[in-house]
Amino acid sequence: MNSFTPTLPEQLIRQSVEGALAEDLGGGDITSTAIVDSASASTGTLRAEAYGVVAGIELARGVFKSVDPNLNFCPTMSDGDKVSADAVIFTVTGNSRAILVGERVALNFLQHLSGIATLTSQFCDVVRTYSVQIAATRKTTPGLRYLEKWAVTIGGGIPHRRDLSDGVLIKDNHLALCGGDVALACRQARKNLGSGLRVEVEVNSLEQLQAALDGAADIVLLDNMTVAEVESAVQLAQGKVMLEVSGGITFENVLGYAAAGPDIISIGLLTQSAPALPMSLDLVGC
């Protein structure tokens, strides 16, 4: 569960922007070329249309600067800032065609990542009175995992594993393919990988939790358990392992799960189903 840096790496910004612009631009912006004068200059103002948490400012900057280095990009917000409806997030001034080329890609990044940060922040706010962490999962958009998990951290959550090499997580299908012995699977993982990585195992019963304790797991993922079952699991574990809860977590039940006493609550919909934060970019000629 490595932490992500507060700012996105420059190389990642460059790679993400280049790929997104190539996808969107295709053979060129034929509409703007047809009806907007090549010498036209304008100012675009991006405003939020709802309350939320901003994430992706530097990606938006990267988009416009990649299209035209002479564009003047002036953010009024930083990643992690909370905005209300009609708040100005940035202005961009310069060649009108260039702004139009970058508009949709910049908004796609900002709206999507801000939506994830906003949803994460909302879950964190619900459980703020408990010492539990809200975590992402690997249910991410292919090619966007780092960005989406980074947005989770901007919203106050933790990213969980970056990829399959970033920690052991023995899930139900692993167990099905190696005899179903939870304790043995944990011991084998420890033996074959050494002590450098923490071993986590997914269980769905108190009996399997006990087996995980017997196998010296570091973290136990309580999968699709009821709140009452999680309470019993916390009592059984007695602080010997970290306990993570996952499966079917919603705004309606997350507080109950937090009160049950786990260390982590992982929520797939943070990255899988977060609604985009609505924003609009309006242009005015200079």
DAZIDA-V401092 format. One line per field, one symbol per residue. phi: phi as a letter, one per 30 degrees, with the letter a starting at -180 (. if undefined). burial: + if it has 16 or more other ideal C-beta (glycine too) atoms within 10 Angstrom, else -. A space follows every 10 residues. Layout:
phi: ???
burial: ???
//
This chain:
phi: .ddcddcdde ddeddddddd dddddhdkdd ddddbcedcd baccccbdca dacdbjeddd eddddddaed dccbdcbcej dcbceiddca bbbkeddddd ddeddddedd dddddddddd edddddcddc dbccbdbddb deiceddddd dedddjccdi ddadccjdbd ceddddcbji dddddddddd ddcicdcdcc bdbbaddddd dddddidcbb cdchddeddd eddddddhid bdcccajidb ddcddddddd jddbbcbdde cdbdddddbb cccbdd
burial: +--+---+-- -++--++--+ +-------+- -+---+---- -+++++++-+ -+++++++++ +++++++--- +-+-+-+-++ +-+---+-++ -+++++++++ +++-++++++ ++++++++++ ++++--+--+ -+++++++-+ ---+++++++ ++++++++++ +-----++++ ----+----- -++-+++-++ -------+++ +++--+-+++ +++-+-++++ +++-+---++ +-++--+--- ++++++--+- ---+--++-+ ++++++++-+ +--+-++-+- +-+---
//
